[in-house]
Amino acid sequence: MTATTVALADDSRWRDCRTCHAVVAPDGTELARGGRSGPNLYGIANRPLAGDSAFRFYSDDLRAAGAAGLRWSEANFAEYLADPDQFLRSATGNPEAESGMHVQLRRGATELFDYLRGLSN
């Protein structure tokens, strides 16, 4: 782990995320402890939206965006976290799209994405 990875493990940005999310490797190793009410964030970099096949509770709009080919990049991860519903409204063209995620993060999303990418490598 890099110094940034260690620092973010104790950072409030990850603490907010871990209420619902964990980072669990395919072999079951828990890399970042967290909840299970949201999808596993292992391997999120370049994964299709709604791409964790083990998670069954994605919103229809998030599934539609993933089916249309949207993938998690640093830029759209940051845009999504800033306003999840607005991101999906723009991505799907549906003015009533909803993400199902009720947390917003306006700063630090790119560092958080790098943290998650680092855990997955």
ZIKASUL-V615874 format. One record per backbone hydrogen bond with DSSP energy under -0.5 kcal/mol. NH is the residue of the N-H (numbers start at 0). CO is the residue of the C=O. Records with the same first field share a line. If there is no record, write none. Layout:
NH=CO, CO
This chain:
5=1
6=2
7=3
8=4
9=5, 6
10=7
14=10
15=11
16=12
17=13
18=14, 15
19=16
20=16
22=31
23=21
24=28
27=24
30=22, 28
31=22
34=17, 20
37=19
40=21
43=40
45=71
46=43
48=69
50=47
52=50
54=51
55=53
58=98
62=58
63=59
64=60
65=61
66=62
67=63
68=65
69=64
71=46
72=70
76=72
77=73
78=74
79=75
80=76
81=77
82=78
86=82
87=83
88=84
89=85
90=86
91=87
92=88
94=92
96=93
104=80
111=107
112=108
113=109
114=110
115=111
116=112
117=113
118=114
119=115
120=117
